Amino acid sequence: MDVRSMRGSSGISDHYIVKTKVKIRLSIKWKERKALVKKLNIEQLKNPQTTEQCKNRLNYTLRTVEEKSSIDDMWEKREKSVKKIAEEVLGFQGKQSINKWFNKERKTAIVKNYTVRTIMLRDPGKANKQELALKQREAKQIIRKNKRMWEKARIETIENSYKNSIKLFFGRANDIKNGFKPRSTIMKDDERNLITVRKEVTKEFKKVFEKILNVSTQTETNNDDVTTIDQYLEDPHWKRLKWRSKCLREERHLEKTQ
């Protein structure tokens, strides 16, 4: 980043203009896809048999660790033993399915509504208008009914998880408190179509940055430098200097006589 202060339009003024040149450097780390961290299924510890099995295996494994080795080696072996037993006994959490209220049934109702609407726009007759009104009413009823059922089931999940799983309780409660948040991984391509897949969005961003940054600089540009004050002054003539010095001597002489 280059920052300089430039003189203003007038040489008498003490104002300065700040001029900056900024170079943008894009990081390439955003292209790397991070591996998901697997989480242990802690819910299995609620089962008494699983808890007892985990305790027995830990006791047996930790006793077999050699105490003659150094402290660092002992800690490393015990750490690996605990992780290995936890992975074998408890296992990992599966992929959590998001229970959305907008499912295939509502999507089918909306597609039928859109199809009837297209027919009505092509042939705006009385029968087609009545058919469109009927499909719109059916679609609204299906959406409202299923959304109420989804909200009721979500509230029941929150109530039941208050005693069993505090983490799930606060997670679902915060979802209701914060409300709906739109996704930020959506953009339009050159044909004005919406893209929601993360890989496709990344490719589209790459195209946009290539268009912006990799522009050819071979075009001729005319740079006109405009100066508001005389930058180059000629040296004064010796006669002018002599006359000016004479004037100064006369002025001083008059000041002394007065």
N, C-alpha and C positions, 0 to 999 in steps of 0.2 A: 504494500500500500504506500503510495507516494503522496505526501501532503505538502503543499507549498503555499506561501502567502504571496499574493500578487498586488502590485500597486493599482490603485483605482484609476478612474478616468482622468482625474486631475492631479497634477504633480504637487499642487499646493495642499491638497487635502491629506489628512493623516489616516484616512480609511483604507483598509486593505481587504482584498477578496481572497478567500481561501479556495484553493484549487486542489482537487484530489484525483488520483487515478487508482482504481480498485481492480484487482485481478481475482476472478472467482475460480476456486479450485473445488471440484466435486469429489467427494469421498467415494471409493469403490467398495467400501465395506457393506453398504446397504444391499449390494448384489448377493452377498453371502447369506444363505438361509441357515439360521441357527437351528440346531437340533433340539427337539423338545425334551425337556427333563422329565423322566419317568418318576411318578410319585407312588410311594408304597400305599397299599390298600390298608389303611389303619382301621377301617371298619371291621376287619377280621378279628381284631383284639377283643371285640365285644363277645365273641364266642369263647366260653370257658375252656373248651377243649383245645382250641387254637392257642390260647394264652399259655396253657399248661405245656403244650408241646414246644412252644417257643422258649419257655423258661428252662425246660429240661435240656434242650439242645445247646442253649447258651452256657449252662453250668458245665456240661460235659466238654464243650469246646474250649472254654476259658481255662479249665483245669489242665488241659493238655498243652497249654502254651509254655514253652521253656522259660523259666525265670533266670537262667544263667546268661541269657543274651542281654544286650544293652537295652536301655529304657526306650530308645527310639524304635528298635526292632520289636519290642514287646507291644508298644502302642500300635504300631503298624499292623502287626499280626492280629491283635484284638479288634482293631477297626475293620479289617477285612473279614474277620470271622462274624462280627455282628451284622455287617451288611449282607454277607452271603446267606446267613440264616434268615434274616428278615425277608430277603428276596425269595428264598425257597418256601418259607412257611406262609408269609402274608401275601406275596405276589404284588403285582402292580395294578394300579387303577386302570380300568378300561376307558375308552373314549366316551366322554359324556355326551349324550344326545340332547340337543336343545329342543325342548318341547314348545314349538311355536304354535300360535293359534291359527296362523295362515297355512293350512294344509292342502292336500289334493282336492278335497271336497269343495272347499271355498274357491280354489283355483278353477275347477270345472264349472262352477256356477258363474264365475266372472267371464270365462271364455264363451259360454253360451250367451250371456248377456251381450258381449261384444259382437258375436256373430249375428245376432238378431238386429243389433243396432246398425251394423253394416248393411244388412238387407233393407232396413227401413230408410237409410240415407239414399240408397239407389232407387227405391220405389216407395216414396213417402205416402202410402195409402193408409186408409183407416184401419184395415185389418193388421197391417204391419206395425202401426203405432200401438194398437191394443196389445199385440204380442210382445212388443218391447216393454210396455208398462208392466205386463205380467211377469216377464223374466227379471226385470229390475226389482220388482217386489219380492220375488222368490229369492233372488241373490241377497238382498238386504236381510231377509228373515234368516237365511242360512248362516250368514256372517255373524249377525247379532247373537243368534242362538249358540253357535259354537264358541264365540268369544266369551259369552257369559259362563259357559261350562269350563272353559280354560281358566278364566279368572277365579272361579269357585274352587277348582282343583288346586290352583296355585296357593290360594289362601289356606286351604286345608293342609297343604304341605308345610307351610310356614308354621301353622299351629302345632302340627305333630312334631316338627323338628325342634321346637323350643326346649323340650326335655331330652331329646335323643341326640341332636346334633346342633350345637350352638353356631358353628361355622355356617352351616346351611341356612339356619334361621336368619342370621344377619345378612348373608349374601342375598337371599330372596327379598328380605325387607328393604335392603338398599336399592334393589332393582325397582321396586315400587316407588320408593322415595325419590330416586333420581329421575325416573321417567324414561321415556324412549330417547335414545341417542342415535342419530343417523350415522351410517357407515361412511367413513372417509376414504375408503378404497374403491371408489367408483369414479370413472371418468368416461369421456366420449372419445371415440376414434375419429378418423377423417371422414367417415360416412355418417357421423352423428349418432352412432349406436352406442348404447351404454355397455361398459365393460366392468364386470364384477370379479372376475378371476384374478388372483394376485399376480400370477405370472404374466398374464396379458397386460395388466396395468403397468407392470415393470417394463415390458417391451415398449409400450406406448410412450412412457416417460423417456425411455432411451431415444426413441425417434424424435421426440420434441426437443431434447437437449442437443441432439446432433444437428437439428435444423438451426437452433439458436447459436450454438458455439462454433460449429464448423462451417462458418460462412466464409467464402473466398474473399480475400482482401486485395484482389488484383484490380478492382475498379479504381479508375483514376479519380482523384479528389482534388479540387482546387482550394488551396488554403490561402486566403487573403488576410494578411496581417495589417490591421488598422491601428495606427498610433494617433493618440490625441494630443501629444505634446512633441516638441522638437527634440529628437534624441541626439542628433548630431549638429552641433553648433560650430561655426567657423571661428578661428582664432581672431581676436580683435587686431586692427591695424595699429602700427606704432604711433601714427599721428593722433589717432583717437585716444590712445593711452596718455600721450603727452598733453593733449588738451584737457583730459579728465583730471590729471594730476595738477595742472595749473588752476583749474576751477577749485579744487580742494584747498590749495594754498591760499587762494583769495578768500575763501569762506572762513578759514581759520584766522586770517589776518583781520577780517572784519569783526569776528567774535572777540579778539583781543582788544581792539580799539574801543569797542563798545563797553 
